[in-house]
């Protein structure tokens, strides 16, 4: 399968899961870029963040059409998240990629355990 097709398949999976479950960016794109396309952790994260902008914009418009968007609450969550993204990026540039991989794996394990138990 060509690299372009793999990227398109990654985007499709992320988009479907984003619209369906509100996830997709980091939980789908990053692992697929690393495992399937051979991206490094930092490049996968940056590429995923660029894709999330497009995914989130489209999903927000469609969810808004269904009346499911609370803009004021979204801003209350989103504005501080911008500061968190700046801090997270700053930290990421200062730690080893193996540590980034471990932290991401621990996050995914924690989410899986929470989903099973709830």
C-alpha positions as YAML, in Angstrom:
chain: A
units: angstrom
residues:
- id: 1
  name: UNK
  ca: [0.00, 0.00, 0.00]
- id: 2
  name: UNK
  ca: [1.38, 3.43, -0.88]
- id: 3
  name: UNK
  ca: [2.35, 5.95, 1.77]
- id: 4
  name: UNK
  ca: [-0.37, 8.34, 0.58]
- id: 5
  name: UNK
  ca: [-3.01, 5.62, 0.90]
- id: 6
  name: UNK
  ca: [-1.78, 4.79, 4.41]
- id: 7
  name: UNK
  ca: [-2.01, 8.45, 5.40]
- id: 8
  name: UNK
  ca: [-5.52, 8.66, 3.94]
- id: 9
  name: UNK
  ca: [-6.58, 5.49, 5.78]
- id: 10
  name: UNK
  ca: [-5.14, 6.90, 9.01]
- id: 11
  name: UNK
  ca: [-7.10, 10.12, 8.49]
- id: 12
  name: UNK
  ca: [-10.29, 8.23, 7.70]
- id: 13
  name: UNK
  ca: [-10.00, 6.12, 10.86]
- id: 14
  name: UNK
  ca: [-9.31, 9.21, 12.96]
- id: 15
  name: UNK
  ca: [-12.22, 11.08, 11.41]
- id: 16
  name: UNK
  ca: [-14.71, 8.25, 11.95]
- id: 17
  name: UNK
  ca: [-13.64, 7.78, 15.56]
- id: 18
  name: UNK
  ca: [-13.59, 11.52, 16.17]
- id: 19
  name: UNK
  ca: [-17.14, 11.94, 14.92]
- id: 20
  name: UNK
  ca: [-18.40, 8.78, 16.61]
- id: 21
  name: UNK
  ca: [-16.63, 8.90, 19.98]
- id: 22
  name: UNK
  ca: [-15.03, 12.34, 20.21]
- id: 23
  name: UNK
  ca: [-11.55, 10.81, 19.88]
- id: 24
  name: UNK
  ca: [-9.25, 10.26, 16.97]
- id: 25
  name: UNK
  ca: [-6.35, 12.65, 17.01]
- id: 26
  name: UNK
  ca: [-3.73, 11.45, 19.42]
- id: 27
  name: UNK
  ca: [-5.27, 8.09, 20.16]
- id: 28
  name: UNK
  ca: [-5.51, 6.99, 16.55]
- id: 29
  name: UNK
  ca: [-3.22, 9.12, 14.41]
- id: 30
  name: UNK
  ca: [-0.08, 9.06, 16.55]
- id: 31
  name: UNK
  ca: [0.12, 5.26, 16.96]
- id: 32
  name: UNK
  ca: [-0.63, 4.68, 13.26]
- id: 33
  name: UNK
  ca: [1.95, 7.23, 12.14]
- id: 34
  name: UNK
  ca: [4.57, 5.63, 14.39]
- id: 35
  name: UNK
  ca: [3.77, 1.96, 13.80]
- id: 36
  name: UNK
  ca: [2.47, 1.95, 10.23]
- id: 37
  name: UNK
  ca: [4.38, 4.82, 8.63]
- id: 38
  name: UNK
  ca: [7.59, 4.87, 10.69]
- id: 39
  name: UNK
  ca: [7.29, 8.44, 11.98]
- id: 40
  name: UNK
  ca: [9.26, 9.46, 15.05]
- id: 41
  name: UNK
  ca: [7.28, 10.38, 18.17]
- id: 42
  name: UNK
  ca: [7.78, 14.12, 17.81]
- id: 43
  name: UNK
  ca: [6.94, 14.23, 14.10]
- id: 44
  name: UNK
  ca: [3.89, 12.01, 14.64]
- id: 45
  name: UNK
  ca: [2.66, 14.29, 17.42]
- id: 46
  name: UNK
  ca: [3.12, 17.44, 15.35]
- id: 47
  name: UNK
  ca: [1.47, 15.90, 12.29]
- id: 48
  name: UNK
  ca: [-1.42, 14.65, 14.43]
- id: 49
  name: UNK
  ca: [-1.95, 18.12, 15.88]
- id: 50
  name: UNK
  ca: [-2.13, 19.61, 12.38]
- id: 51
  name: UNK
  ca: [-4.71, 17.00, 11.38]
- id: 52
  name: UNK
  ca: [-6.74, 17.58, 14.54]
- id: 53
  name: UNK
  ca: [-7.36, 21.19, 13.52]
- id: 54
  name: UNK
  ca: [-9.11, 20.00, 10.35]
- id: 55
  name: UNK
  ca: [-10.90, 17.08, 12.05]
- id: 56
  name: UNK
  ca: [-12.13, 19.19, 14.96]
- id: 57
  name: UNK
  ca: [-13.39, 21.98, 12.72]
- id: 58
  name: UNK
  ca: [-15.46, 19.63, 10.59]
- id: 59
  name: UNK
  ca: [-16.77, 17.58, 13.52]
- id: 60
  name: UNK
  ca: [-17.70, 20.77, 15.39]
- id: 61
  name: UNK
  ca: [-19.66, 22.09, 12.42]
- id: 62
  name: UNK
  ca: [-21.55, 18.83, 12.01]
- id: 63
  name: UNK
  ca: [-22.18, 18.37, 15.75]
- id: 64
  name: UNK
  ca: [-23.33, 22.01, 15.84]
- id: 65
  name: UNK
  ca: [-25.84, 21.28, 13.08]
- id: 66
  name: UNK
  ca: [-27.31, 18.62, 15.37]
- id: 67
  name: UNK
  ca: [-27.40, 21.09, 18.28]
- id: 68
  name: UNK
  ca: [-24.75, 19.25, 20.29]
- id: 69
  name: UNK
  ca: [-22.22, 22.07, 20.75]
- id: 70
  name: UNK
  ca: [-22.08, 24.25, 23.87]
- id: 71
  name: UNK
  ca: [-19.76, 26.98, 22.60]
- id: 72
  name: UNK
  ca: [-19.28, 28.73, 25.95]
- id: 73
  name: UNK
  ca: [-18.27, 25.48, 27.69]
- id: 74
  name: UNK
  ca: [-16.05, 24.63, 24.73]
- id: 75
  name: UNK
  ca: [-14.24, 27.94, 25.17]
- id: 76
  name: UNK
  ca: [-13.90, 27.39, 28.93]
- id: 77
  name: UNK
  ca: [-12.18, 24.07, 28.17]
- id: 78
  name: UNK
  ca: [-10.36, 25.17, 25.02]
- id: 79
  name: UNK
  ca: [-8.71, 28.41, 26.12]
- id: 80
  name: UNK
  ca: [-6.80, 26.88, 29.06]
- id: 81
  name: UNK
  ca: [-6.04, 23.88, 26.83]
- id: 82
  name: UNK
  ca: [-4.06, 26.21, 24.57]
- id: 83
  name: UNK
  ca: [-1.78, 27.01, 27.50]
- id: 84
  name: UNK
  ca: [-1.54, 23.31, 28.29]
- id: 85
  name: UNK
  ca: [-0.59, 22.57, 24.68]
- id: 86
  name: UNK
  ca: [2.20, 25.16, 24.84]
- id: 87
  name: UNK
  ca: [3.48, 23.69, 28.11]
- id: 88
  name: UNK
  ca: [3.20, 20.11, 26.83]
- id: 89
  name: UNK
  ca: [5.10, 20.97, 23.65]
- id: 90
  name: UNK
  ca: [7.80, 22.71, 25.65]
- id: 91
  name: UNK
  ca: [8.16, 19.66, 27.93]
- id: 92
  name: UNK
  ca: [8.09, 17.22, 24.99]
- id: 93
  name: UNK
  ca: [11.08, 18.93, 23.38]
- id: 94
  name: UNK
  ca: [13.09, 18.42, 26.54]
- id: 95
  name: UNK
  ca: [12.54, 14.72, 27.26]
- id: 96
  name: UNK
  ca: [13.74, 11.58, 25.49]
- id: 97
  name: UNK
  ca: [11.51, 10.06, 22.81]
- id: 98
  name: UNK
  ca: [11.54, 6.75, 24.72]
- id: 99
  name: UNK
  ca: [9.98, 8.58, 27.66]
- id: 100
  name: UNK
  ca: [7.33, 10.07, 25.37]
- id: 101
  name: UNK
  ca: [6.49, 6.59, 24.08]
- id: 102
  name: UNK
  ca: [6.26, 5.21, 27.61]
- id: 103
  name: UNK
  ca: [4.01, 8.04, 28.78]
- id: 104
  name: UNK
  ca: [1.72, 7.57, 25.78]
- id: 105
  name: UNK
  ca: [1.53, 3.81, 26.39]
- id: 106
  name: UNK
  ca: [0.71, 4.36, 30.07]
- id: 107
  name: UNK
  ca: [-2.03, 6.80, 29.09]
- id: 108
  name: UNK
  ca: [-3.56, 4.29, 26.67]
- id: 109
  name: UNK
  ca: [-3.42, 1.53, 29.32]
- id: 110
  name: UNK
  ca: [-5.07, 3.83, 31.86]
- id: 111
  name: UNK
  ca: [-7.84, 4.74, 29.41]
- id: 112
  name: UNK
  ca: [-8.39, 1.06, 28.55]
- id: 113
  name: UNK
  ca: [-8.65, 0.09, 32.22]
- id: 114
  name: UNK
  ca: [-11.09, 2.93, 32.87]
- id: 115
  name: UNK
  ca: [-13.25, 1.90, 29.93]
- id: 116
  name: UNK
  ca: [-13.36, -1.72, 31.06]
- id: 117
  name: UNK
  ca: [-14.22, -0.82, 34.64]
- id: 118
  name: UNK
  ca: [-16.98, 1.70, 33.84]
...
